[in-house]
Amino acid sequence: MVLAVILSLSASSRAAHAQQLPSETIRATPKGTIGLGLMGAELGLIIPSAAGLTDVWALTVFPVVGATGGALAGYFALDKPGREKGSVAVLVVGLAGVIPAILVTVKGVREERQNAYEPPTIEIRSEKEQRALELAEAGPGLLRRSRSGLRVSMPGVSFSRGAVTDAETARLGGLKDRREMRLSLASGVF
């Protein structure tokens, strides 16, 4: 019992001694470098996409150049000894702007590419070809609504065969052979 008391007292004094830290502060100097580097990369993404540049080279070169310039500026302006003020704020702003910069860039690129997309045009030479194209667009139904109106045509028919368990056949432990015929009654372009 006495041994247990001595061990517990010595353990608590060691724990109290281990909690005392030296009064030195640890400097993490790349805060300004990283923060301004992130801000430069974000500006390198946003500015070209806002200007309408949606090419891959523009969306890779400008962020790399911006990140390099921002990192150099962050090192010389904020991380040199004696100039640590503001580096944490710059890091926070740089980190906070990553997601909005990516979203703005993706939105700008998507809108630019959608506006530039033109669907392929099909040259139709005769009225018969026009009618065949409209029927193909309208689908396989008996009643087909096409761009020019409602048409009646041969419906699409499909056959399938499969094994399906019934309640009665499952009780007996067997499978029932099942055949299906599907008939498309209505389809169209709406």
C-alpha positions as CSV (number, residue, x, y, z in Angstrom):
1,M,0.0,0.0,0.0
2,V,2.8,2.4,0.9
3,L,4.5,1.5,-2.4
4,A,1.4,2.5,-4.3
5,V,1.2,5.9,-2.6
6,I,4.8,6.6,-3.3
7,L,4.4,5.7,-7.0
8,S,1.3,7.8,-7.4
9,L,2.9,10.8,-5.8
10,S,6.1,10.5,-7.9
11,A,4.0,10.1,-11.1
12,S,2.0,13.2,-10.4
13,S,5.1,15.3,-9.8
14,R,6.6,14.0,-13.0
15,A,3.4,14.9,-15.0
16,A,3.5,18.4,-13.5
17,H,7.1,18.8,-14.4
18,A,6.5,17.6,-18.0
19,Q,3.8,20.3,-18.5
20,Q,6.1,23.2,-18.0
21,L,7.3,24.3,-21.4
22,P,10.1,26.7,-22.2
23,S,9.1,30.3,-22.9
24,E,10.5,30.2,-26.4
25,T,8.1,30.8,-29.3
26,I,8.2,28.7,-32.3
27,R,8.1,30.6,-35.6
28,A,6.4,29.1,-38.6
29,T,7.7,31.6,-41.2
30,P,6.1,30.4,-44.5
31,K,2.7,31.7,-43.6
32,G,3.0,34.8,-45.7
33,T,4.6,32.9,-48.6
34,I,1.9,30.3,-48.6
35,G,-0.9,32.9,-48.2
36,L,0.2,35.2,-51.0
37,G,1.1,32.2,-53.2
38,L,-2.5,30.9,-52.8
39,M,-3.9,34.4,-53.5
40,G,-1.7,34.7,-56.7
41,A,-2.9,31.3,-57.9
42,E,-6.5,32.2,-57.3
43,L,-6.1,35.5,-59.2
44,G,-4.4,33.4,-62.0
45,L,-7.6,31.3,-62.2
46,I,-10.2,34.0,-61.9
47,I,-8.8,36.7,-64.3
48,P,-8.4,34.5,-67.4
49,S,-11.8,32.9,-67.0
50,A,-13.4,36.2,-66.5
51,A,-11.7,37.5,-69.6
52,G,-13.0,34.6,-71.6
53,L,-9.9,32.5,-71.9
54,T,-11.0,28.9,-71.5
55,D,-8.1,27.2,-73.1
56,V,-6.2,24.6,-71.0
57,W,-2.9,26.4,-71.3
58,A,-4.4,29.6,-69.9
59,L,-5.9,27.8,-67.0
60,T,-2.6,26.2,-66.1
61,V,0.0,28.8,-66.9
62,F,-1.6,31.9,-65.3
63,P,-2.2,30.2,-61.9
64,V,1.4,28.9,-61.8
65,V,2.8,32.3,-62.6
66,G,0.5,34.0,-60.1
67,A,1.4,31.5,-57.4
68,T,5.1,32.0,-58.0
69,G,4.8,35.8,-57.9
70,G,2.6,35.7,-54.8
71,A,5.0,33.3,-53.0
72,L,8.0,35.5,-53.8
73,A,6.1,38.6,-52.7
74,G,5.0,36.9,-49.5
75,Y,8.5,35.8,-48.6
76,F,10.1,39.2,-49.1
77,A,7.2,41.3,-47.7
78,L,5.9,39.2,-44.8
79,D,8.3,36.4,-43.9
80,K,11.6,38.1,-43.6
81,P,12.8,38.4,-39.9
82,G,11.1,41.3,-38.2
83,R,8.2,41.5,-40.7
84,E,5.9,38.7,-39.4
85,K,2.9,41.0,-38.9
86,G,0.0,40.3,-41.2
87,S,1.2,36.9,-42.4
88,V,-1.5,35.0,-40.5
89,A,-4.2,37.2,-42.0
90,V,-2.8,36.7,-45.5
91,L,-2.7,33.0,-45.0
92,V,-6.4,33.0,-43.8
93,V,-7.5,35.0,-46.7
94,G,-5.6,32.8,-49.1
95,L,-7.1,29.7,-47.7
96,A,-10.6,31.1,-47.6
97,G,-10.5,32.1,-51.3
98,V,-9.5,28.7,-52.7
99,I,-13.0,27.2,-53.1
100,P,-14.7,30.5,-54.4
101,A,-11.9,30.9,-57.0
102,I,-12.4,27.3,-58.3
103,L,-16.2,27.7,-58.4
104,V,-16.0,31.1,-60.3
105,T,-13.5,29.6,-62.8
106,V,-15.6,26.5,-63.4
107,K,-18.8,28.6,-63.9
108,G,-17.1,30.9,-66.3
109,V,-15.5,28.1,-68.3
110,R,-18.8,26.2,-68.5
111,E,-20.8,29.2,-69.7
112,E,-18.2,30.1,-72.3
113,R,-18.1,26.5,-73.7
114,Q,-21.9,26.2,-73.7
115,N,-22.2,29.4,-75.6
116,A,-19.6,28.2,-78.1
117,Y,-21.3,24.9,-78.7
118,E,-23.4,24.5,-81.8
119,P,-25.3,21.3,-82.4
120,P,-24.5,19.6,-85.7
121,T,-26.8,20.4,-88.6
122,I,-28.2,17.7,-90.9
123,E,-28.7,18.7,-94.4
124,I,-32.0,17.3,-95.7
125,R,-32.5,17.2,-99.4
126,S,-36.0,15.9,-99.9
127,E,-39.4,15.9,-98.2
128,K,-39.2,12.1,-97.8
129,E,-35.9,12.5,-95.9
130,Q,-37.4,15.2,-93.7
131,R,-40.4,12.9,-92.8
132,A,-38.0,10.0,-92.0
133,L,-35.9,12.3,-89.7
134,E,-39.0,13.5,-87.9
135,L,-40.3,10.0,-87.4
136,A,-36.9,8.8,-86.0
137,E,-36.9,11.7,-83.6
138,A,-40.4,11.0,-82.4
139,G,-39.5,7.4,-81.3
140,P,-41.0,4.0,-81.7
141,G,-44.7,4.5,-80.6
142,L,-47.9,3.8,-82.5
143,L,-48.9,7.4,-82.0
144,R,-45.8,9.6,-82.7
145,R,-45.7,13.3,-81.9
146,S,-43.1,14.9,-84.2
147,R,-42.2,18.5,-84.8
148,S,-44.7,18.8,-87.6
149,G,-47.6,17.1,-85.9
150,L,-49.1,13.8,-84.8
151,R,-48.5,10.7,-86.9
152,V,-49.6,7.1,-86.8
153,S,-47.0,4.5,-87.7
154,M,-45.9,0.9,-87.0
155,P,-45.3,0.6,-83.3
156,G,-42.0,-0.7,-81.8
157,V,-42.3,-4.3,-80.6
158,S,-39.9,-6.1,-78.4
159,F,-39.8,-9.7,-77.1
160,S,-38.0,-11.0,-74.1
161,R,-37.8,-14.3,-72.3
162,G,-36.8,-14.9,-68.7
163,A,-37.2,-17.1,-65.6
164,V,-39.4,-15.6,-62.9
165,T,-40.4,-17.1,-59.6
166,D,-44.1,-17.2,-58.8
167,A,-45.5,-17.7,-55.4
168,E,-46.8,-21.1,-56.3
169,T,-43.7,-22.2,-58.2
170,A,-41.5,-20.9,-55.3
171,R,-43.4,-23.1,-52.9
172,L,-42.6,-26.1,-55.1
173,G,-39.0,-25.0,-55.5
174,G,-39.1,-24.5,-59.3
175,L,-38.8,-21.6,-61.7
176,K,-41.5,-20.6,-64.2
177,D,-40.5,-19.8,-67.8
178,R,-41.9,-16.4,-68.7
179,R,-42.1,-14.7,-72.1
180,E,-43.0,-11.0,-72.6
181,M,-44.0,-8.9,-75.6
182,R,-43.7,-5.1,-75.2
183,L,-45.6,-2.8,-77.5
184,S,-44.9,1.0,-77.5
185,L,-48.1,2.9,-77.9
186,A,-47.1,6.6,-77.7
187,S,-43.8,8.5,-78.1
188,G,-42.7,11.8,-79.3
189,V,-40.8,15.0,-79.1
190,F,-42.3,17.3,-76.4
